[in-house]
């Protein structure tokens, strides 16, 4: 619809089953992309009060609303459908970003450089907290990317973005290195591909640290890709 504004986008399911778009006011829509010649079928999730962000992986969708995370299942049968699985209420009303599910875990970013790792497997819910070192009260988590053993966070204040990498397999889950994005006044999504980290800056330059997760020096400057 012409009046809708796309505020977030992600993939859910496998084999290009569905694309996710979050549309104002507080609606999330699924599109079935399997039938290229037919009109896209869609189903809408229930409204998410205070919607801010979404992420999707492994036929699961996480939506961020005011002071809560909601977990949804995505059907892969003849028709696209969604089913509400659970809601995790948080003590903070200021969740800025959420990462994709990985093996039953969710990562959410907060004010002050805090990151919460939610274990939503089973009926019980466990949460652990990480904090980006040297982050102040004005520092925000701007982007997250999560996979089973690695968490990458983009944080900082305006004009000073920093990338922090955690090895989640270590007992202390401490930061394994810092990367400063030089010359970027603002910064956007972060992604993990193999052993590389990709980060988009507001200057529309894609910053790439290749083989960082395989043990490259943490202070190595990234390659830059210009559109």
C-alpha positions in Angstrom: 0.0 0.0 0.0 1.2 3.5 -0.8 0.7 4.7 2.7 2.8 2.0 4.3 6.4 2.6 5.2 8.8 -0.3 5.2 10.8 -0.1 8.5 12.5 -3.5 8.7 13.0 -6.5 6.4 14.1 -10.1 6.9 13.9 -13.7 5.6 12.0 -16.5 7.3 11.9 -20.2 6.5 13.9 -22.0 3.9 13.9 -22.3 0.1 12.8 -18.6 -0.3 9.5 -19.3 1.3 8.8 -15.9 2.9 10.1 -12.4 3.0 9.3 -10.3 6.1 8.4 -6.6 6.0 7.4 -4.5 8.9 4.9 -1.8 7.9 3.6 1.1 9.8 1.5 1.1 11.9 3.0 -1.8 13.8 2.2 -4.5 11.3 4.4 -7.3 10.0 3.6 -9.0 6.7 4.8 -12.3 5.3 5.2 -12.8 1.5 5.3 -16.3 -0.1 7.9 -16.0 -2.9 7.7 -19.6 -4.1 5.3 -19.0 -7.0 7.1 -16.4 -9.1 4.3 -16.1 -11.7 1.5 -15.8 -9.2 0.6 -12.9 -7.0 2.5 -13.0 -3.8 0.4 -14.5 -1.0 0.7 -12.9 2.4 -0.4 -13.2 6.0 0.0 -10.6 8.7 1.1 -11.2 12.2 -0.9 -9.6 15.0 0.0 -6.0 15.6 3.1 -5.4 17.7 2.7 -2.4 20.0 5.6 -0.1 19.8 7.2 -2.1 17.0 10.9 -1.3 16.4 12.7 -4.2 14.8 12.5 -7.8 13.6 14.8 -10.7 12.8 14.2 -14.1 11.3 16.0 -17.4 10.9 15.1 -21.1 10.8 11.4 -20.6 10.3 11.2 -18.4 13.4 10.5 -14.7 13.6 11.4 -12.3 16.5 9.6 -9.0 16.7 10.6 -6.2 19.1 7.9 -4.1 20.7 7.8 -1.8 23.7 9.5 -3.7 26.6 9.0 -7.1 25.0 10.2 -9.6 22.4 7.7 -11.9 20.6 8.6 -15.2 19.0 6.6 -16.5 16.1 6.6 -19.7 14.0 6.4 -19.5 10.2 4.6 -22.3 8.3 6.1 -23.8 5.2 3.1 -25.8 4.0 0.8 -24.9 1.1 -0.1 -21.6 2.6 2.0 -19.2 4.6 0.8 -18.9 8.1 2.2 -17.7 11.4 1.7 -18.8 15.0 2.5 -16.9 18.2 4.9 -19.0 20.3 6.0 -16.9 23.2 6.6 -13.4 24.5 9.6 -12.4 26.6 9.0 -9.3 28.7 12.1 -7.3 29.4 12.9 -4.8 32.3 13.8 -2.1 29.8 11.5 -0.3 27.4 14.4 0.7 25.2 15.4 -2.3 23.0 17.1 -0.9 20.0 17.9 -3.9 17.9 17.4 -7.7 17.9 19.5 -10.4 16.2 18.3 -13.6 14.4 17.6 -16.7 16.3 20.4 -19.2 16.4 19.8 -22.6 18.1 17.1 -21.2 20.4 18.9 -18.0 21.4 18.0 -14.3 20.8 20.3 -11.3 21.3 18.9 -7.9 22.0 20.7 -4.5 22.3 20.0 -1.8 24.8 21.0 1.6 26.1 24.5 1.9 27.7 26.1 -0.8 25.6 24.3 -3.7 27.2 23.5 -6.9 25.3 21.1 -9.5 26.6 21.4 -13.1 25.4 18.0 -14.9 25.8 17.8 -18.7 25.9 14.2 -19.4 24.9 14.4 -23.2 24.5 11.9 -25.2 26.5 9.5 -23.6 29.0 12.2 -21.8 31.1 13.9 -18.7 30.0 17.5 -17.8 30.9 19.1 -14.5 30.2 22.8 -13.5 30.4 24.1 -10.0 30.0 27.2 -8.7 28.1 28.4 -5.1 28.1 30.7 -3.5 25.5 33.8 -2.4 27.5 34.3 1.3 28.0 30.7 2.1 26.9 29.0 5.1 28.5 25.4 5.8 29.4 24.8 7.4 26.0 26.2 4.5 24.0 23.7 2.5 22.1 23.8 -1.0 20.5 23.1 -0.1 16.8 23.4 -3.5 15.1 23.9 -7.1 16.2 24.7 -10.4 14.4 24.5 -13.7 16.1 25.5 -17.3 15.2 26.1 -20.3 17.5 29.6 -19.3 18.7 30.1 -15.7 17.7 28.3 -12.4 18.5 29.2 -9.2 16.7 27.9 -5.8 18.0 28.1 -2.4 16.5 28.0 0.3 19.2 29.1 3.8 20.1 27.9 7.3 19.9 27.5 9.4 16.8 30.8 9.7 14.8 32.5 7.0 16.8 31.1 3.5 15.8 32.9 0.5 17.2 32.6 -3.2 16.3 33.1 -5.7 19.1 33.4 -9.4 18.7 32.6 -12.1 21.3 33.6 -15.7 21.3 30.5 -17.2 23.0 32.2 -20.6 23.5 34.7 -19.1 26.0 33.7 -19.5 29.6 33.8 -15.7 30.3 32.3 -14.7 26.9 34.6 -11.7 26.9 35.2 -9.4 23.9 37.9 -10.8 21.6 38.7 -7.5 19.9 37.7 -4.0 18.8 37.4 -2.5 15.4 36.8 1.2 14.7 35.0 2.3 11.6 37.1 5.2 10.4 35.3 8.1 8.7 31.7 6.8 9.1 29.4 9.4 10.6 26.6 6.9 11.0 26.4 3.1 10.6 23.8 0.5 9.7 23.3 -3.2 9.6 26.1 -5.7 10.4 26.3 -9.2 9.0 28.5 -12.3 9.3 29.5 -14.3 6.2 31.9 -17.1 6.8 34.9 -15.5 8.6 34.1 -12.0 7.4 32.2 -9.1 9.0 30.3 -6.7 6.8 29.1 -3.3 8.0 27.2 -0.6 6.0 28.0 3.0 6.9 25.9 6.1 6.2 28.5 7.1 3.5 27.0 4.1 1.6 30.4 2.3 1.8 30.4 -1.3 2.8 33.2 -2.0 5.3 34.5 -5.6 5.2 36.9 -7.3 7.6 37.9 -10.5 5.9 39.0 -13.6 8.0 38.6 -11.6 11.2 36.8 -14.5 12.9 39.5 -16.9 11.9 42.1 -15.0 13.9 43.1 -11.9 11.9 44.4 -8.9 13.9 41.6 -7.0 15.6 43.0 -3.6 14.7 43.3 -4.3 11.0 41.6 -1.8 8.7 38.7 -3.1 6.6 38.4 -3.3 2.9 35.9 -0.8 1.5 33.3 -1.4 -1.2 31.7 1.6 -2.9 28.5 1.2 -4.8 
